[in-house]
């Protein structure tokens, strides 16, 4: 049986806090969007991070399936929109 990757991230301070990834040590500054009462601070938000994560995981799954089926392709892309 294949072992799956496991990752851990922790959010500190809510919408205007930061996220720290335990494995890579990367830190992302969070800022609440203006549309939902934010103050125009610099940073990302959970909706953006979800779109990034979902589109990259889905693209990776497509790539795996195409390679397993020996389907030739030049490129692929997945666009995810989060509302």
C-alpha positions as CSV (number, residue, x, y, z in Angstrom):
1,X,0.0,0.0,0.0
2,X,1.3,3.5,-0.9
3,X,1.9,5.9,1.9
4,X,0.3,9.3,1.4
5,X,1.9,12.6,2.1
6,X,0.9,14.3,5.3
7,X,1.3,18.0,5.9
8,X,0.6,20.3,8.8
9,X,-0.1,24.0,8.9
10,X,-1.1,26.2,11.8
11,X,-2.9,29.5,11.6
12,X,-2.2,32.2,14.2
13,X,-4.3,35.2,14.7
14,X,-7.3,34.5,12.4
15,X,-8.0,36.5,9.2
16,X,-5.3,39.0,9.9
17,X,-2.7,36.6,11.3
18,X,-0.3,34.2,9.6
19,X,-0.1,30.6,8.5
20,X,3.0,28.5,9.2
21,X,3.7,25.3,7.3
22,X,5.4,22.8,9.7
23,X,7.2,20.8,7.0
24,X,8.6,23.5,4.8
25,X,8.8,26.3,7.4
26,X,7.0,28.7,4.9
27,X,5.0,31.5,6.4
28,X,2.1,33.2,4.8
29,X,0.7,36.5,6.0
30,X,-3.1,36.7,6.1
31,X,-5.2,39.8,5.4
32,X,-9.0,39.9,5.5
33,X,-10.2,41.0,2.0
34,X,-11.8,44.5,1.8
35,X,-15.0,43.0,0.4
36,X,-15.7,41.4,3.8
37,X,-14.5,44.2,6.1
38,X,-10.8,44.1,5.7
39,X,-8.5,47.1,6.2
40,X,-6.5,46.8,3.0
41,X,-3.6,45.0,4.7
42,X,-1.1,43.1,2.5
43,X,-1.4,39.3,2.5
44,X,-3.4,36.4,1.2
45,X,-6.6,34.9,2.4
46,X,-8.0,31.4,2.9
47,X,-10.1,31.5,-0.3
48,X,-7.0,32.3,-2.4
49,X,-5.0,29.5,-0.6
50,X,-7.9,27.0,-1.2
51,X,-8.0,27.9,-4.9
52,X,-4.2,27.4,-5.2
53,X,-4.3,24.1,-3.3
54,X,-7.3,22.7,-5.1
55,X,-6.2,23.6,-8.6
56,X,-2.7,22.2,-8.1
57,X,-3.9,18.9,-6.5
58,X,-6.5,18.4,-9.3
59,X,-3.9,19.1,-12.0
60,X,-1.5,16.6,-10.3
61,X,-4.3,14.0,-10.3
62,X,-5.0,14.6,-14.0
63,X,-1.3,14.3,-14.8
64,X,-1.1,11.0,-12.9
65,X,-4.1,9.6,-14.7
66,X,-2.9,10.7,-18.2
67,X,0.5,9.2,-17.6
68,X,-0.9,5.9,-16.3
69,X,-3.2,5.7,-19.3
70,X,-0.2,6.5,-21.6
71,X,-2.1,9.5,-23.1
72,X,0.1,12.0,-24.8
73,X,-0.4,15.6,-23.9
74,X,1.6,18.8,-24.3
75,X,0.4,20.7,-21.3
76,X,-2.5,20.9,-18.9
77,X,-4.0,23.6,-16.6
78,X,-6.7,23.7,-14.0
79,X,-8.4,27.0,-13.1
80,X,-10.2,27.1,-9.7
81,X,-12.4,30.0,-8.7
82,X,-13.5,30.4,-5.1
83,X,-16.4,32.6,-4.1
